[in-house]
């Protein structure tokens, strides 16, 4: 059973989203306090949540 080939956008959209979230989190951590600290924690933590979700899925 063969799958149709994926487009470049389909392959890289999730990693690009995680990269943008990480950059937003890092910049927010550098430039501000208060709400920007919260934003940085949420943005940087989202990557860890995605990794945990992916690893918790059953393989197959």
PyMOL Python script that loads the backbone (N, CA, C, O; Angstrom):
from pymol import cmd

cmd.read_pdbstr("""\
ATOM      1  N   UNK A   1       0.839  -1.161   0.000  1.00  0.00           N
ATOM      2  CA  UNK A   1       0.000   0.000   0.000  1.00  0.00           C
ATOM      3  C   UNK A   1       0.895   1.238   0.000  1.00  0.00           C
ATOM      4  O   UNK A   1       1.689   1.433   0.920  1.00  0.00           O
ATOM      5  N   UNK A   2       0.770   2.051  -1.003  1.00  0.00           N
ATOM      6  CA  UNK A   2       1.622   3.235  -1.098  1.00  0.00           C
ATOM      7  C   UNK A   2       0.819   4.485  -0.737  1.00  0.00           C
ATOM      8  O   UNK A   2      -0.369   4.598  -1.036  1.00  0.00           O
ATOM      9  N   UNK A   3       1.500   5.395  -0.099  1.00  0.00           N
ATOM     10  CA  UNK A   3       0.894   6.671   0.260  1.00  0.00           C
ATOM     11  C   UNK A   3       1.292   7.710  -0.770  1.00  0.00           C
ATOM     12  O   UNK A   3       2.365   7.628  -1.369  1.00  0.00           O
ATOM     13  N   UNK A   4       0.436   8.670  -0.968  1.00  0.00           N
ATOM     14  CA  UNK A   4       0.789   9.735  -1.906  1.00  0.00           C
ATOM     15  C   UNK A   4       1.899  10.588  -1.288  1.00  0.00           C
ATOM     16  O   UNK A   4       1.940  10.778  -0.072  1.00  0.00           O
ATOM     17  N   UNK A   5       2.779  11.090  -2.118  1.00  0.00           N
ATOM     18  CA  UNK A   5       3.890  11.889  -1.573  1.00  0.00           C
ATOM     19  C   UNK A   5       3.372  13.179  -0.930  1.00  0.00           C
ATOM     20  O   UNK A   5       2.410  13.791  -1.395  1.00  0.00           O
ATOM     21  N   UNK A   6       4.027  13.556   0.126  1.00  0.00           N
ATOM     22  CA  UNK A   6       3.646  14.769   0.838  1.00  0.00           C
ATOM     23  C   UNK A   6       4.320  15.978   0.213  1.00  0.00           C
ATOM     24  O   UNK A   6       5.432  15.891  -0.309  1.00  0.00           O
ATOM     25  N   UNK A   7       3.635  17.094   0.275  1.00  0.00           N
ATOM     26  CA  UNK A   7       4.216  18.334  -0.219  1.00  0.00           C
ATOM     27  C   UNK A   7       5.201  18.881   0.812  1.00  0.00           C
ATOM     28  O   UNK A   7       5.225  18.449   1.965  1.00  0.00           O
ATOM     29  N   UNK A   8       5.996  19.826   0.376  1.00  0.00           N
ATOM     30  CA  UNK A   8       6.978  20.448   1.273  1.00  0.00           C
ATOM     31  C   UNK A   8       6.281  21.125   2.455  1.00  0.00           C
ATOM     32  O   UNK A   8       6.775  21.064   3.581  1.00  0.00           O
ATOM     33  N   UNK A   9       5.147  21.765   2.209  1.00  0.00           N
ATOM     34  CA  UNK A   9       4.401  22.425   3.278  1.00  0.00           C
ATOM     35  C   UNK A   9       3.881  21.407   4.286  1.00  0.00           C
ATOM     36  O   UNK A   9       3.929  21.664   5.489  1.00  0.00           O
ATOM     37  N   UNK A  10       3.391  20.268   3.833  1.00  0.00           N
ATOM     38  CA  UNK A  10       2.882  19.249   4.733  1.00  0.00           C
ATOM     39  C   UNK A  10       3.984  18.687   5.624  1.00  0.00           C
ATOM     40  O   UNK A  10       3.732  18.335   6.777  1.00  0.00           O
ATOM     41  N   UNK A  11       5.177  18.602   5.107  1.00  0.00           N
ATOM     42  CA  UNK A  11       6.299  18.049   5.871  1.00  0.00           C
ATOM     43  C   UNK A  11       6.797  19.046   6.919  1.00  0.00           C
ATOM     44  O   UNK A  11       7.098  18.656   8.047  1.00  0.00           O
ATOM     45  N   UNK A  12       6.885  20.310   6.560  1.00  0.00           N
ATOM     46  CA  UNK A  12       7.567  21.281   7.416  1.00  0.00           C
ATOM     47  C   UNK A  12       6.659  22.232   8.180  1.00  0.00           C
ATOM     48  O   UNK A  12       7.171  23.103   8.883  1.00  0.00           O
ATOM     49  N   UNK A  13       5.339  22.114   8.080  1.00  0.00           N
ATOM     50  CA  UNK A  13       4.489  23.100   8.762  1.00  0.00           C
ATOM     51  C   UNK A  13       4.558  22.967  10.283  1.00  0.00           C
ATOM     52  O   UNK A  13       4.617  23.985  10.972  1.00  0.00           O
ATOM     53  N   UNK A  14       4.553  21.768  10.824  1.00  0.00           N
ATOM     54  CA  UNK A  14       4.626  21.615  12.286  1.00  0.00           C
ATOM     55  C   UNK A  14       5.989  22.057  12.832  1.00  0.00           C
ATOM     56  O   UNK A  14       6.024  22.797  13.815  1.00  0.00           O
ATOM     57  N   UNK A  15       7.114  21.634  12.233  1.00  0.00           N
ATOM     58  CA  UNK A  15       8.397  22.136  12.737  1.00  0.00           C
ATOM     59  C   UNK A  15       8.544  23.656  12.619  1.00  0.00           C
ATOM     60  O   UNK A  15       9.145  24.288  13.487  1.00  0.00           O
ATOM     61  N   UNK A  16       8.002  24.240  11.557  1.00  0.00           N
ATOM     62  CA  UNK A  16       8.067  25.698  11.420  1.00  0.00           C
ATOM     63  C   UNK A  16       7.241  26.390  12.497  1.00  0.00           C
ATOM     64  O   UNK A  16       7.671  27.404  13.047  1.00  0.00           O
ATOM     65  N   UNK A  17       6.075  25.863  12.802  1.00  0.00           N
ATOM     66  CA  UNK A  17       5.248  26.432  13.852  1.00  0.00           C
ATOM     67  C   UNK A  17       5.957  26.358  15.199  1.00  0.00           C
ATOM     68  O   UNK A  17       5.944  27.323  15.963  1.00  0.00           O
ATOM     69  N   UNK A  18       6.573  25.222  15.492  1.00  0.00           N
ATOM     70  CA  UNK A  18       7.311  25.086  16.749  1.00  0.00           C
ATOM     71  C   UNK A  18       8.513  26.028  16.798  1.00  0.00           C
ATOM     72  O   UNK A  18       8.830  26.577  17.854  1.00  0.00           O
ATOM     73  N   UNK A  19       9.173  26.215  15.677  1.00  0.00           N
ATOM     74  CA  UNK A  19      10.313  27.136  15.627  1.00  0.00           C
ATOM     75  C   UNK A  19       9.867  28.574  15.869  1.00  0.00           C
ATOM     76  O   UNK A  19      10.526  29.317  16.596  1.00  0.00           O
ATOM     77  N   UNK A  20       8.751  28.965  15.262  1.00  0.00           N
ATOM     78  CA  UNK A  20       8.234  30.324  15.460  1.00  0.00           C
ATOM     79  C   UNK A  20       7.806  30.517  16.916  1.00  0.00           C
ATOM     80  O   UNK A  20       8.097  31.553  17.513  1.00  0.00           O
ATOM     81  N   UNK A  21       7.118  29.525  17.490  1.00  0.00           N
ATOM     82  CA  UNK A  21       6.730  29.629  18.902  1.00  0.00           C
ATOM     83  C   UNK A  21       7.953  29.734  19.806  1.00  0.00           C
ATOM     84  O   UNK A  21       7.948  30.505  20.766  1.00  0.00           O
ATOM     85  N   UNK A  22       8.990  28.973  19.511  1.00  0.00           N
ATOM     86  CA  UNK A  22      10.216  29.034  20.314  1.00  0.00           C
ATOM     87  C   UNK A  22      10.886  30.396  20.199  1.00  0.00           C
ATOM     88  O   UNK A  22      11.351  30.946  21.198  1.00  0.00           O
ATOM     89  N   UNK A  23      10.937  30.938  18.999  1.00  0.00           N
ATOM     90  CA  UNK A  23      11.541  32.266  18.825  1.00  0.00           C
ATOM     91  C   UNK A  23      10.744  33.336  19.562  1.00  0.00           C
ATOM     92  O   UNK A  23      11.322  34.227  20.184  1.00  0.00           O
ATOM     93  N   UNK A  24       9.407  33.249  19.492  1.00  0.00           N
ATOM     94  CA  UNK A  24       8.572  34.205  20.226  1.00  0.00           C
ATOM     95  C   UNK A  24       8.831  34.084  21.720  1.00  0.00           C
ATOM     96  O   UNK A  24       8.952  35.095  22.411  1.00  0.00           O
ATOM     97  N   UNK A  25       8.917  32.867  22.220  1.00  0.00           N
ATOM     98  CA  UNK A  25       9.181  32.655  23.633  1.00  0.00           C
ATOM     99  C   UNK A  25      10.530  33.181  24.070  1.00  0.00           C
ATOM    100  O   UNK A  25      10.646  33.786  25.136  1.00  0.00           O
ATOM    101  N   UNK A  26      11.544  32.958  23.264  1.00  0.00           N
ATOM    102  CA  UNK A  26      12.883  33.441  23.618  1.00  0.00           C
ATOM    103  C   UNK A  26      12.966  34.958  23.597  1.00  0.00           C
ATOM    104  O   UNK A  26      13.560  35.564  24.488  1.00  0.00           O
ATOM    105  N   UNK A  27      12.375  35.565  22.590  1.00  0.00           N
ATOM    106  CA  UNK A  27      12.394  37.032  22.512  1.00  0.00           C
ATOM    107  C   UNK A  27      11.587  37.631  23.661  1.00  0.00           C
ATOM    108  O   UNK A  27      12.015  38.611  24.270  1.00  0.00           O
ATOM    109  N   UNK A  28      10.433  37.057  23.958  1.00  0.00           N
ATOM    110  CA  UNK A  28       9.615  37.562  25.061  1.00  0.00           C
ATOM    111  C   UNK A  28      10.361  37.456  26.386  1.00  0.00           C
ATOM    112  O   UNK A  28      10.250  38.344  27.231  1.00  0.00           O
ATOM    113  N   UNK A  29      11.114  36.387  26.574  1.00  0.00           N
ATOM    114  CA  UNK A  29      11.879  36.222  27.814  1.00  0.00           C
ATOM    115  C   UNK A  29      12.992  37.255  27.923  1.00  0.00           C
ATOM    116  O   UNK A  29      13.345  37.686  29.021  1.00  0.00           O
ATOM    117  N   UNK A  30      13.540  37.648  26.783  1.00  0.00           N
ATOM    118  CA  UNK A  30      14.647  38.610  26.806  1.00  0.00           C
ATOM    119  C   UNK A  30      14.192  40.049  27.003  1.00  0.00           C
ATOM    120  O   UNK A  30      14.890  40.835  27.644  1.00  0.00           O
ATOM    121  N   UNK A  31      13.031  40.402  26.460  1.00  0.00           N
ATOM    122  CA  UNK A  31      12.685  41.829  26.421  1.00  0.00           C
ATOM    123  C   UNK A  31      11.744  42.295  27.518  1.00  0.00           C
ATOM    124  O   UNK A  31      11.563  43.502  27.681  1.00  0.00           O
ATOM    125  N   UNK A  32      11.141  41.397  28.272  1.00  0.00           N
ATOM    126  CA  UNK A  32      10.175  41.922  29.219  1.00  0.00           C
ATOM    127  C   UNK A  32       9.969  41.080  30.451  1.00  0.00           C
ATOM    128  O   UNK A  32      10.552  40.009  30.619  1.00  0.00           O
ATOM    129  N   UNK A  33       9.106  41.611  31.315  1.00  0.00           N
ATOM    130  CA  UNK A  33       8.717  40.948  32.554  1.00  0.00           C
ATOM    131  C   UNK A  33       7.197  40.893  32.607  1.00  0.00           C
ATOM    132  O   UNK A  33       6.511  41.429  31.738  1.00  0.00           O
ATOM    133  N   UNK A  34       6.691  40.244  33.628  1.00  0.00           N
ATOM    134  CA  UNK A  34       5.250  40.187  33.818  1.00  0.00           C
ATOM    135  C   UNK A  34       4.577  39.275  32.810  1.00  0.00           C
ATOM    136  O   UNK A  34       4.849  38.075  32.768  1.00  0.00           O
ATOM    137  N   UNK A  35       3.697  39.845  31.998  1.00  0.00           N
ATOM    138  CA  UNK A  35       2.963  39.051  31.006  1.00  0.00           C
ATOM    139  C   UNK A  35       3.886  38.441  29.950  1.00  0.00           C
ATOM    140  O   UNK A  35       3.608  37.364  29.423  1.00  0.00           O
ATOM    141  N   UNK A  36       4.973  39.127  29.649  1.00  0.00           N
ATOM    142  CA  UNK A  36       5.911  38.560  28.669  1.00  0.00           C
ATOM    143  C   UNK A  36       6.607  37.320  29.223  1.00  0.00           C
ATOM    144  O   UNK A  36       6.949  36.412  28.467  1.00  0.00           O
ATOM    145  N   UNK A  37       6.815  37.277  30.527  1.00  0.00           N
ATOM    146  CA  UNK A  37       7.357  36.058  31.129  1.00  0.00           C
ATOM    147  C   UNK A  37       6.381  34.898  30.970  1.00  0.00           C
ATOM    148  O   UNK A  37       6.782  33.780  30.645  1.00  0.00           O
ATOM    149  N   UNK A  38       5.107  35.169  31.199  1.00  0.00           N
ATOM    150  CA  UNK A  38       4.087  34.142  31.015  1.00  0.00           C
ATOM    151  C   UNK A  38       4.039  33.677  29.563  1.00  0.00           C
ATOM    152  O   UNK A  38       3.958  32.480  29.288  1.00  0.00           O
ATOM    153  N   UNK A  39       4.090  34.631  28.641  1.00  0.00           N
ATOM    154  CA  UNK A  39       4.101  34.287  27.219  1.00  0.00           C
ATOM    155  C   UNK A  39       5.306  33.425  26.875  1.00  0.00           C
ATOM    156  O   UNK A  39       5.184  32.465  26.114  1.00  0.00           O
ATOM    157  N   UNK A  40       6.455  33.754  27.422  1.00  0.00           N
ATOM    158  CA  UNK A  40       7.656  32.971  27.122  1.00  0.00           C
ATOM    159  C   UNK A  40       7.533  31.552  27.660  1.00  0.00           C
ATOM    160  O   UNK A  40       7.916  30.601  26.978  1.00  0.00           O
ATOM    161  N   UNK A  41       7.007  31.391  28.867  1.00  0.00           N
ATOM    162  CA  UNK A  41       6.821  30.054  29.428  1.00  0.00           C
ATOM    163  C   UNK A  41       5.855  29.237  28.587  1.00  0.00           C
ATOM    164  O   UNK A  41       6.104  28.063  28.313  1.00  0.00           O
ATOM    165  N   UNK A  42       4.761  29.848  28.180  1.00  0.00           N
ATOM    166  CA  UNK A  42       3.771  29.127  27.374  1.00  0.00           C
ATOM    167  C   UNK A  42       4.331  28.752  26.003  1.00  0.00           C
ATOM    168  O   UNK A  42       4.140  27.629  25.536  1.00  0.00           O
ATOM    169  N   UNK A  43       5.013  29.679  25.370  1.00  0.00           N
ATOM    170  CA  UNK A  43       5.548  29.417  24.041  1.00  0.00           C
ATOM    171  C   UNK A  43       6.640  28.349  24.073  1.00  0.00           C
ATOM    172  O   UNK A  43       6.663  27.456  23.226  1.00  0.00           O
ATOM    173  N   UNK A  44       7.536  28.441  25.043  1.00  0.00           N
ATOM    174  CA  UNK A  44       8.615  27.455  25.126  1.00  0.00           C
ATOM    175  C   UNK A  44       8.108  26.109  25.633  1.00  0.00           C
ATOM    176  O   UNK A  44       8.625  25.065  25.235  1.00  0.00           O
ATOM    177  N   UNK A  45       7.113  26.121  26.496  1.00  0.00           N
ATOM    178  CA  UNK A  45       6.542  24.876  27.000  1.00  0.00           C
ATOM    179  C   UNK A  45       5.723  24.133  25.965  1.00  0.00           C
ATOM    180  O   UNK A  45       5.553  22.918  26.066  1.00  0.00           O
ATOM    181  N   UNK A  46       5.213  24.846  24.970  1.00  0.00           N
ATOM    182  CA  UNK A  46       4.408  24.188  23.938  1.00  0.00           C
ATOM    183  C   UNK A  46       5.222  23.140  23.181  1.00  0.00           C
ATOM    184  O   UNK A  46       4.688  22.101  22.793  1.00  0.00           O
ATOM    185  N   UNK A  47       6.486  23.404  22.975  1.00  0.00           N
ATOM    186  CA  UNK A  47       7.340  22.426  22.297  1.00  0.00           C
ATOM    187  C   UNK A  47       7.449  21.145  23.119  1.00  0.00           C
ATOM    188  O   UNK A  47       7.387  20.045  22.570  1.00  0.00           O
ATOM    189  N   UNK A  48       7.610  21.287  24.421  1.00  0.00           N
ATOM    190  CA  UNK A  48       7.693  20.109  25.285  1.00  0.00           C
ATOM    191  C   UNK A  48       6.377  19.340  25.309  1.00  0.00           C
ATOM    192  O   UNK A  48       6.377  18.109  25.347  1.00  0.00           O
ATOM    193  N   UNK A  49       5.264  20.053  25.288  1.00  0.00           N
ATOM    194  CA  UNK A  49       3.962  19.385  25.257  1.00  0.00           C
ATOM    195  C   UNK A  49       3.764  18.599  23.962  1.00  0.00           C
ATOM    196  O   UNK A  49       3.213  17.499  23.981  1.00  0.00           O
ATOM    197  N   UNK A  50       4.206  19.154  22.852  1.00  0.00           N
ATOM    198  CA  UNK A  50       4.090  18.452  21.570  1.00  0.00           C
ATOM    199  C   UNK A  50       4.955  17.197  21.579  1.00  0.00           C
ATOM    200  O   UNK A  50       4.529  16.150  21.090  1.00  0.00           O
ATOM    201  N   UNK A  51       6.157  17.288  22.124  1.00  0.00           N
ATOM    202  CA  UNK A  51       7.036  16.122  22.200  1.00  0.00           C
ATOM    203  C   UNK A  51       6.417  15.049  23.080  1.00  0.00           C
ATOM    204  O   UNK A  51       6.419  13.872  22.719  1.00  0.00           O
ATOM    205  N   UNK A  52       5.887  15.443  24.231  1.00  0.00           N
ATOM    206  CA  UNK A  52       5.263  14.459  25.146  1.00  0.00           C
ATOM    207  C   UNK A  52       4.039  13.817  24.494  1.00  0.00           C
ATOM    208  O   UNK A  52       3.826  12.613  24.630  1.00  0.00           O
ATOM    209  N   UNK A  53       3.242  14.605  23.794  1.00  0.00           N
ATOM    210  CA  UNK A  53       2.065  14.067  23.113  1.00  0.00           C
ATOM    211  C   UNK A  53       2.475  13.069  22.037  1.00  0.00           C
ATOM    212  O   UNK A  53       1.876  12.001  21.912  1.00  0.00           O
ATOM    213  N   UNK A  54       3.495  13.419  21.264  1.00  0.00           N
ATOM    214  CA  UNK A  54       3.928  12.537  20.177  1.00  0.00           C
ATOM    215  C   UNK A  54       4.484  11.219  20.720  1.00  0.00           C
ATOM    216  O   UNK A  54       4.208  10.156  20.162  1.00  0.00           O
ATOM    217  N   UNK A  55       5.261  11.279  21.800  1.00  0.00           N
ATOM    218  CA  UNK A  55       5.841  10.067  22.378  1.00  0.00           C
ATOM    219  C   UNK A  55       4.794   9.200  23.062  1.00  0.00           C
ATOM    220  O   UNK A  55       4.974   7.987  23.175  1.00  0.00           O
ATOM    221  N   UNK A  56       3.701   9.807  23.521  1.00  0.00           N
ATOM    222  CA  UNK A  56       2.676   9.024  24.209  1.00  0.00           C
ATOM    223  C   UNK A  56       1.754   8.272  23.253  1.00  0.00           C
ATOM    224  O   UNK A  56       1.026   7.370  23.667  1.00  0.00           O
ATOM    225  N   UNK A  57       1.786   8.647  21.969  1.00  0.00           N
ATOM    226  CA  UNK A  57       0.941   7.966  20.996  1.00  0.00           C
ATOM    227  C   UNK A  57       1.448   6.553  20.766  1.00  0.00           C
ATOM    228  O   UNK A  57       2.658   6.324  20.752  1.00  0.00           O
ATOM    229  N   UNK A  58       0.538   5.601  20.586  1.00  0.00           N
ATOM    230  CA  UNK A  58       0.987   4.252  20.271  1.00  0.00           C
ATOM    231  C   UNK A  58       1.595   4.205  18.864  1.00  0.00           C
ATOM    232  O   UNK A  58       1.067   4.809  17.930  1.00  0.00           O
ATOM    233  N   UNK A  59       2.689   3.494  18.731  1.00  0.00           N
ATOM    234  CA  UNK A  59       3.321   3.409  17.407  1.00  0.00           C
ATOM    235  C   UNK A  59       2.558   2.397  16.554  1.00  0.00           C
ATOM    236  O   UNK A  59       1.971   1.441  17.060  1.00  0.00           O
ATOM    237  N   UNK A  60       2.586   2.631  15.290  1.00  0.00           N
ATOM    238  CA  UNK A  60       1.903   1.664  14.440  1.00  0.00           C
ATOM    239  C   UNK A  60       1.290   2.315  13.325  1.00  0.00           C
ATOM    240  O   UNK A  60       0.664   1.656  12.493  1.00  0.00           O
TER     241      UNK A  60
END
""", "prot")
cmd.dss("prot")
cmd.show_as("cartoon", "prot")
cmd.util.cbc("prot")
cmd.orient("prot")
